[in-house]
């Protein structure tokens, strides 16, 4: 997931921020420049959320049932670069 060093939000905070951005844009009180900036931030946050969800999905896939037991397999998160 996101870390504080990169300036990225944790997943839940990203969702809250996205909701705030949508509400801001729906208000109709933004200039074109502010709208574009807000949209750009929303796209960035959406991509971060998609990455976090993808990592979570991968980790869940690694938790598999074998012989009636859940087995936790090692998981190495892919680099964001």
N, CA, C and O atoms as a Tinker XYZ file with bonds, in Angstrom:
   324  protein
     1  N      0.832000   -1.189000    0.000000    73     2
     2  CA     0.000000    0.000000    0.000000    64     1     3
     3  C      0.867000    1.238000    0.000000    63     2     4     5
     4  O      2.089000    1.168000   -0.128000    81     3
     5  N      0.226000    2.343000    0.142000    73     3     6
     6  CA     0.947000    3.607000    0.064000    64     5     7
     7  C      1.749000    3.845000    1.322000    63     6     8     9
     8  O      1.401000    3.366000    2.401000    81     7
     9  N      2.821000    4.586000    1.171000    73     7    10
    10  CA     3.584000    4.940000    2.349000    64     9    11
    11  C      3.679000    6.439000    2.466000    63    10    12    13
    12  O      3.477000    7.172000    1.498000    81    11
    13  N      3.993000    6.890000    3.678000    73    11    14
    14  CA     3.996000    8.328000    3.932000    64    13    15
    15  C      5.147000    9.043000    3.239000    63    14    16    17
    16  O      5.038000   10.227000    2.919000    81    15
    17  N      6.251000    8.337000    3.003000    73    15    18
    18  CA     7.407000    8.969000    2.376000    64    17    19
    19  C      7.115000    9.425000    0.956000    63    18    20    21
    20  O      7.664000   10.429000    0.501000    81    19
    21  N      6.247000    8.690000    0.244000    73    19    22
    22  CA     5.960000    9.044000   -1.144000    64    21    23
    23  C      4.898000   10.126000   -1.259000    63    22    24    25
    24  O      4.618000   10.615000   -2.354000    81    23
    25  N      4.302000   10.504000   -0.118000    73    23    26
    26  CA     3.248000   11.496000   -0.150000    64    25    27
    27  C      1.905000   10.899000   -0.508000    63    26    28    29
    28  O      0.929000   11.630000   -0.678000    81    27
    29  N      1.837000    9.584000   -0.626000    73    27    30
    30  CA     0.602000    8.912000   -0.994000    64    29    31
    31  C     -0.260000    8.682000    0.246000    63    30    32    33
    32  O      0.237000    8.591000    1.368000    81    31
    33  N     -1.563000    8.591000    0.005000    73    31    34
    34  CA    -2.516000    8.364000    1.085000    64    33    35
    35  C     -2.682000    6.868000    1.338000    63    34    36    37
    36  O     -2.534000    6.063000    0.419000    81    35
    37  N     -2.992000    6.487000    2.589000    73    35    38
    38  CA    -3.445000    5.109000    2.812000    64    37    39
    39  C     -4.755000    4.890000    2.052000    63    38    40    41
    40  O     -5.434000    5.856000    1.705000    81    39
    41  N     -5.109000    3.650000    1.795000    73    39    42
    42  CA    -6.260000    3.325000    0.956000    64    41    43
    43  C     -7.546000    4.025000    1.402000    63    42    44    45
    44  O     -8.209000    4.678000    0.596000    81    43
    45  N     -7.894000    3.891000    2.669000    73    43    46
    46  CA    -9.155000    4.463000    3.154000    64    45    47
    47  C     -9.160000    5.989000    3.034000    63    46    48    49
    48  O    -10.174000    6.590000    2.680000    81    47
    49  N     -8.033000    6.595000    3.330000    73    47    50
    50  CA    -7.933000    8.050000    3.210000    64    49    51
    51  C     -8.045000    8.471000    1.741000    63    50    52    53
    52  O     -8.614000    9.517000    1.430000    81    51
    53  N     -7.501000    7.652000    0.850000    73    51    54
    54  CA    -7.610000    7.944000   -0.587000    64    53    55
    55  C     -9.060000    7.926000   -1.031000    63    54    56    57
    56  O     -9.491000    8.786000   -1.800000    81    55
    57  N     -9.813000    6.949000   -0.549000    73    55    58
    58  CA   -11.235000    6.888000   -0.908000    64    57    59
    59  C    -11.985000    8.112000   -0.390000    63    58    60    61
    60  O    -12.818000    8.680000   -1.097000    81    59
    61  N    -11.689000    8.513000    0.836000    73    59    62
    62  CA   -12.336000    9.704000    1.396000    64    61    63
    63  C    -11.966000   10.945000    0.599000    63    62    64    65
    64  O    -12.817000   11.792000    0.328000    81    63
    65  N    -10.703000   11.050000    0.225000    73    63    66
    66  CA   -10.245000   12.200000   -0.559000    64    65    67
    67  C    -10.916000   12.206000   -1.933000    63    66    68    69
    68  O    -11.314000   13.261000   -2.426000    81    67
    69  N    -11.039000   11.036000   -2.547000    73    67    70
    70  CA   -11.724000   10.953000   -3.838000    64    69    71
    71  C    -13.168000   11.431000   -3.725000    63    70    72    73
    72  O    -13.653000   12.163000   -4.587000    81    71
    73  N    -13.844000   11.022000   -2.673000    73    71    74
    74  CA   -15.226000   11.463000   -2.473000    64    73    75
    75  C    -15.300000   12.986000   -2.334000    63    74    76    77
    76  O    -16.189000   13.630000   -2.891000    81    75
    77  N    -14.349000   13.550000   -1.581000    73    75    78
    78  CA   -14.313000   15.004000   -1.411000    64    77    79
    79  C    -14.058000   15.701000   -2.752000    63    78    80    81
    80  O    -14.654000   16.741000   -3.033000    81    79
    81  N    -13.183000   15.135000   -3.570000    73    79    82
    82  CA   -12.892000   15.720000   -4.883000    64    81    83
    83  C    -14.125000   15.682000   -5.787000    63    82    84    85
    84  O    -14.421000   16.647000   -6.491000    81    83
    85  N    -14.837000   14.558000   -5.758000    73    83    86
    86  CA   -16.056000   14.444000   -6.575000    64    85    87
    87  C    -17.071000   15.493000   -6.131000    63    86    88    89
    88  O    -17.658000   16.185000   -6.962000    81    87
    89  N    -17.276000   15.608000   -4.827000    73    87    90
    90  CA   -18.221000   16.612000   -4.315000    64    89    91
    91  C    -17.803000   18.020000   -4.730000    63    90    92    93
    92  O    -18.643000   18.844000   -5.093000    81    91
    93  N    -16.515000   18.285000   -4.674000    73    91    94
    94  CA   -15.996000   19.605000   -5.057000    64    93    95
    95  C    -16.275000   19.886000   -6.534000    63    94    96    97
    96  O    -16.704000   20.982000   -6.897000    81    95
    97  N    -16.028000   18.889000   -7.376000    73    95    98
    98  CA   -16.248000   19.085000   -8.809000    64    97    99
    99  C    -17.742000   19.201000   -9.129000    63    98   100   101
   100  O    -18.136000   19.976000  -10.001000    81    99
   101  N    -18.562000   18.433000   -8.423000    73    99   102
   102  CA   -20.001000   18.480000   -8.674000    64   101   103
   103  C    -20.630000   19.796000   -8.228000    63   102   104   105
   104  O    -21.727000   20.144000   -8.665000    81   103
   105  N    -19.933000   20.525000   -7.360000    73   103   106
   106  CA   -20.479000   21.803000   -6.895000    64   105   107
   107  C    -20.601000   22.803000   -8.035000    63   106   108   109
   108  O    -21.447000   23.696000   -7.998000    81   107
   109  N    -19.755000   22.650000   -9.047000    73   107   110
   110  CA   -19.798000   23.546000  -10.193000    64   109   111
   111  C    -19.180000   24.909000   -9.933000    63   110   112   113
   112  O    -19.329000   25.822000  -10.745000    81   111
   113  N    -18.491000   25.055000   -8.816000    73   111   114
   114  CA   -17.914000   26.351000   -8.446000    64   113   115
   115  C    -16.416000   26.448000   -8.716000    63   114   116   117
   116  O    -15.760000   27.349000   -8.194000    81   115
   117  N    -15.867000   25.553000   -9.510000    73   115   118
   118  CA   -14.440000   25.564000   -9.782000    64   117   119
   119  C    -14.142000   26.240000  -11.118000    63   118   120   121
   120  O    -14.933000   26.181000  -12.059000    81   119
   121  N    -12.988000   26.877000  -11.171000    73   119   122
   122  CA   -12.516000   27.396000  -12.449000    64   121   123
   123  C    -12.071000   26.209000  -13.301000    63   122   124   125
   124  O    -11.943000   25.092000  -12.800000    81   123
   125  N    -11.841000   26.450000  -14.562000    73   123   126
   126  CA   -11.360000   25.387000  -15.444000    64   125   127
   127  C    -10.040000   24.837000  -14.919000    63   126   128   129
   128  O     -9.844000   23.623000  -14.870000    81   127
   129  N     -9.141000   25.724000  -14.529000    73   127   130
   130  CA    -7.831000   25.304000  -14.015000    64   129   131
   131  C     -7.991000   24.454000  -12.749000    63   130   132   133
   132  O     -7.336000   23.421000  -12.613000    81   131
   133  N     -8.856000   24.881000  -11.826000    73   131   134
   134  CA    -9.095000   24.122000  -10.600000    64   133   135
   135  C     -9.750000   22.771000  -10.908000    63   134   136   137
   136  O     -9.438000   21.765000  -10.271000    81   135
   137  N    -10.647000   22.758000  -11.873000    73   135   138
   138  CA   -11.302000   21.511000  -12.270000    64   137   139
   139  C    -10.283000   20.514000  -12.811000    63   138   140   141
   140  O    -10.315000   19.335000  -12.459000    81   139
   141  N     -9.388000   20.984000  -13.658000    73   139   142
   142  CA    -8.357000   20.109000  -14.226000    64   141   143
   143  C     -7.418000   19.594000  -13.149000    63   142   144   145
   144  O     -7.055000   18.418000  -13.150000    81   143
   145  N     -7.027000   20.455000  -12.241000    73   143   146
   146  CA    -6.146000   20.059000  -11.140000    64   145   147
   147  C     -6.823000   19.033000  -10.242000    63   146   148   149
   148  O     -6.200000   18.056000   -9.827000    81   147
   149  N     -8.091000   19.255000   -9.945000    73   147   150
   150  CA    -8.859000   18.334000   -9.111000    64   149   151
   151  C     -9.027000   16.991000   -9.816000    63   150   152   153
   152  O     -8.887000   15.936000   -9.197000    81   151
   153  N     -9.326000   17.035000  -11.099000    73   151   154
   154  CA    -9.468000   15.814000  -11.887000    64   153   155
   155  C     -8.156000   15.035000  -11.912000    63   154   156   157
   156  O     -8.151000   13.813000  -11.763000    81   155
   157  N     -7.048000   15.744000  -12.100000    73   155   158
   158  CA    -5.737000   15.101000  -12.134000    64   157   159
   159  C     -5.442000   14.394000  -10.804000    63   158   160   161
   160  O     -4.957000   13.262000  -10.798000    81   159
   161  N     -5.730000   15.053000   -9.692000    73   159   162
   162  CA    -5.522000   14.431000   -8.389000    64   161   163
   163  C     -6.423000   13.204000   -8.235000    63   162   164   165
   164  O     -6.000000   12.184000   -7.691000    81   163
   165  N     -7.647000   13.304000   -8.707000    73   163   166
   166  CA    -8.569000   12.177000   -8.636000    64   165   167
   167  C     -8.075000   10.972000   -9.415000    63   166   168   169
   168  O     -8.189000    9.836000   -8.955000    81   167
   169  N     -7.527000   11.222000  -10.593000    73   167   170
   170  CA    -6.979000   10.135000  -11.412000    64   169   171
   171  C     -5.806000    9.486000  -10.689000    63   170   172   173
   172  O     -5.698000    8.260000  -10.660000    81   171
   173  N     -4.928000   10.295000  -10.105000    73   171   174
   174  CA    -3.774000    9.760000   -9.369000    64   173   175
   175  C     -4.229000    8.894000   -8.197000    63   174   176   177
   176  O     -3.707000    7.800000   -7.983000    81   175
   177  N     -5.203000    9.391000   -7.445000    73   175   178
   178  CA    -5.708000    8.635000   -6.300000    64   177   179
   179  C     -6.400000    7.344000   -6.748000    63   178   180   181
   180  O     -6.276000    6.307000   -6.097000    81   179
   181  N     -7.124000    7.416000   -7.857000    73   179   182
   182  CA    -7.786000    6.224000   -8.392000    64   181   183
   183  C     -6.754000    5.156000   -8.741000    63   182   184   185
   184  O     -6.951000    3.978000   -8.444000    81   183
   185  N     -5.677000    5.561000   -9.359000    73   183   186
   186  CA    -4.619000    4.603000   -9.727000    64   185   187
   187  C     -3.970000    4.004000   -8.485000    63   186   188   189
   188  O     -3.695000    2.805000   -8.446000    81   187
   189  N     -3.725000    4.828000   -7.474000    73   187   190
   190  CA    -3.159000    4.316000   -6.223000    64   189   191
   191  C     -4.102000    3.294000   -5.585000    63   190   192   193
   192  O     -3.656000    2.257000   -5.094000    81   191
   193  N     -5.390000    3.585000   -5.592000    73   191   194
   194  CA    -6.380000    2.661000   -5.019000    64   193   195
   195  C     -6.417000    1.354000   -5.811000    63   194   196   197
   196  O     -6.500000    0.273000   -5.228000    81   195
   197  N     -6.355000    1.457000   -7.125000    73   195   198
   198  CA    -6.360000    0.252000   -7.956000    64   197   199
   199  C     -5.136000   -0.612000   -7.669000    63   198   200   201
   200  O     -5.243000   -1.837000   -7.614000    81   199
   201  N     -3.974000    0.017000   -7.486000    73   199   202
   202  CA    -2.762000   -0.729000   -7.143000    64   201   203
   203  C     -2.913000   -1.418000   -5.794000    63   202   204   205
   204  O     -2.558000   -2.588000   -5.649000    81   203
   205  N     -3.435000   -0.701000   -4.811000    73   203   206
   206  CA    -3.616000   -1.268000   -3.474000    64   205   207
   207  C     -4.584000   -2.438000   -3.521000    63   206   208   209
   208  O     -4.345000   -3.466000   -2.887000    81   207
   209  N     -5.678000   -2.293000   -4.266000    73   207   210
   210  CA    -6.640000   -3.384000   -4.388000    64   209   211
   211  C     -6.030000   -4.581000   -5.106000    63   210   212   213
   212  O     -6.288000   -5.726000   -4.737000    81   211
   213  N     -5.233000   -4.322000   -6.116000    73   211   214
   214  CA    -4.555000   -5.404000   -6.831000    64   213   215
   215  C     -3.617000   -6.176000   -5.923000    63   214   216   217
   216  O     -3.553000   -7.404000   -5.981000    81   215
   217  N     -2.890000   -5.453000   -5.083000    73   215   218
   218  CA    -1.988000   -6.111000   -4.132000    64   217   219
   219  C     -2.773000   -6.938000   -3.120000    63   218   220   221
   220  O     -2.383000   -8.058000   -2.788000    81   219
   221  N     -3.870000   -6.389000   -2.638000    73   219   222
   222  CA    -4.697000   -7.118000   -1.676000    64   221   223
   223  C     -5.275000   -8.375000   -2.321000    63   222   224   225
   224  O     -5.297000   -9.440000   -1.703000    81   223
   225  N     -5.740000   -8.251000   -3.555000    73   223   226
   226  CA    -6.283000   -9.402000   -4.264000    64   225   227
   227  C     -5.221000  -10.488000   -4.430000    63   226   228   229
   228  O     -5.499000  -11.672000   -4.244000    81   227
   229  N     -4.031000  -10.084000   -4.775000    73   227   230
   230  CA    -2.936000  -11.042000   -4.948000    64   229   231
   231  C     -2.627000  -11.751000   -3.632000    63   230   232   233
   232  O     -2.396000  -12.960000   -3.614000    81   231
   233  N     -2.622000  -11.015000   -2.558000    73   231   234
   234  CA    -2.352000  -11.614000   -1.259000    64   233   235
   235  C     -3.445000  -12.603000   -0.882000    63   234   236   237
   236  O     -3.154000  -13.672000   -0.344000    81   235
   237  N     -4.701000  -12.259000   -1.159000    73   235   238
   238  CA    -5.813000  -13.163000   -0.872000    64   237   239
   239  C     -5.669000  -14.438000   -1.698000    63   238   240   241
   240  O     -5.925000  -15.535000   -1.203000    81   239
   241  N     -5.264000  -14.296000   -2.940000    73   239   242
   242  CA    -5.067000  -15.476000   -3.793000    64   241   243
   243  C     -4.002000  -16.401000   -3.224000    63   242   244   245
   244  O     -4.062000  -17.618000   -3.396000    81   243
   245  N     -3.021000  -15.803000   -2.542000    73   243   246
   246  CA    -1.946000  -16.618000   -1.973000    64   245   247
   247  C     -2.391000  -17.371000   -0.722000    63   246   248   249
   248  O     -1.753000  -18.340000   -0.312000    81   247
   249  N     -3.469000  -16.924000   -0.133000    73   247   250
   250  CA    -4.037000  -17.646000    1.007000    64   249   251
   251  C     -4.960000  -18.716000    0.443000    63   250   252   253
   252  O     -6.136000  -18.464000    0.182000    81   251
   253  N     -4.433000  -19.869000    0.267000    73   251   254
   254  CA    -5.212000  -20.922000   -0.372000    64   253   255
   255  C     -5.467000  -22.059000    0.606000    63   254   256   257
   256  O     -4.727000  -22.266000    1.567000    81   255
   257  N     -6.529000  -22.779000    0.331000    73   255   258
   258  CA    -6.861000  -23.920000    1.173000    64   257   259
   259  C     -6.243000  -25.169000    0.564000    63   258   260   261
   260  O     -6.489000  -25.513000   -0.592000    81   259
   261  N     -5.435000  -25.834000    1.376000    73   259   262
   262  CA    -4.819000  -27.089000    0.936000    64   261   263
   263  C     -5.011000  -28.112000    2.036000    63   262   264   265
   264  O     -4.645000  -27.882000    3.189000    81   263
   265  N     -5.582000  -29.228000    1.672000    73   263   266
   266  CA    -5.821000  -30.312000    2.616000    64   265   267
   267  C     -6.587000  -29.825000    3.839000    63   266   268   269
   268  O     -6.280000  -30.225000    4.962000    81   267
   269  N     -7.582000  -28.963000    3.630000    73   267   270
   270  CA    -8.418000  -28.489000    4.717000    64   269   271
   271  C     -7.790000  -27.414000    5.578000    63   270   272   273
   272  O     -8.386000  -27.004000    6.574000    81   271
   273  N     -6.604000  -26.947000    5.224000    73   271   274
   274  CA    -5.928000  -25.907000    6.006000    64   273   275
   275  C     -5.653000  -24.700000    5.117000    63   274   276   277
   276  O     -5.368000  -24.831000    3.927000    81   275
   277  N     -5.745000  -23.539000    5.718000    73   275   278
   278  CA    -5.331000  -22.337000    5.001000    64   277   279
   279  C     -3.824000  -22.233000    5.103000    63   278   280   281
   280  O     -3.250000  -22.359000    6.184000    81   279
   281  N     -3.209000  -22.008000    3.997000    73   279   282
   282  CA    -1.755000  -21.903000    3.954000    64   281   283
   283  C     -1.383000  -20.497000    3.533000    63   282   284   285
   284  O     -1.815000  -20.024000    2.481000    81   283
   285  N     -0.589000  -19.831000    4.343000    73   283   286
   286  CA    -0.135000  -18.476000    4.048000    64   285   287
   287  C      1.194000  -18.569000    3.321000    63   286   288   289
   288  O      2.203000  -18.954000    3.912000    81   287
   289  N      1.202000  -18.219000    2.041000    73   287   290
   290  CA     2.410000  -18.275000    1.234000    64   289   291
   291  C      3.109000  -16.926000    1.252000    63   290   292   293
   292  O      2.468000  -15.897000    1.463000    81   291
   293  N      4.398000  -16.922000    1.038000    73   291   294
   294  CA     5.175000  -15.673000    1.003000    64   293   295
   295  C      4.662000  -14.782000   -0.119000    63   294   296   297
   296  O      4.276000  -15.261000   -1.186000    81   295
   297  N      4.664000  -13.503000    0.136000    73   295   298
   298  CA     4.193000  -12.526000   -0.844000    64   297   299
   299  C      5.184000  -11.391000   -0.941000    63   298   300   301
   300  O      5.482000  -10.734000    0.057000    81   299
   301  N      5.694000  -11.155000   -2.129000    73   299   302
   302  CA     6.576000  -10.023000   -2.379000    64   301   303
   303  C      5.806000   -9.026000   -3.238000    63   302   304   305
   304  O      5.488000   -9.307000   -4.394000    81   303
   305  N      5.504000   -7.846000   -2.658000    73   303   306
   306  CA     4.776000   -6.820000   -3.393000    64   305   307
   307  C      5.634000   -6.310000   -4.532000    63   306   308   309
   308  O      6.835000   -6.108000   -4.354000    81   307
   309  N      5.037000   -6.095000   -5.712000    73   307   310
   310  CA     5.794000   -5.539000   -6.838000    64   309   311
   311  C      6.162000   -4.085000   -6.578000    63   310   312   313
   312  O      5.459000   -3.371000   -5.863000    81   311
   313  N      7.265000   -3.662000   -7.165000    73   311   314
   314  CA     7.695000   -2.277000   -7.062000    64   313   315
   315  C      6.730000   -1.389000   -7.814000    63   314   316   317
   316  O      6.166000   -1.800000   -8.828000    81   315
   317  N      6.530000   -0.156000   -7.321000    73   315   318
   318  CA     5.640000    0.798000   -7.975000    64   317   319
   319  C      6.295000    1.501000   -9.148000    63   318   320   321
   320  O      5.613000    2.175000   -9.921000    81   319
   321  N      7.586000    1.361000   -9.293000    73   319   322
   322  CA     8.322000    2.082000  -10.337000    64   321   323
   323  C      8.129000    1.509000  -11.687000    63   322   324
   324  O      8.690000    2.017000  -12.658000    81   323
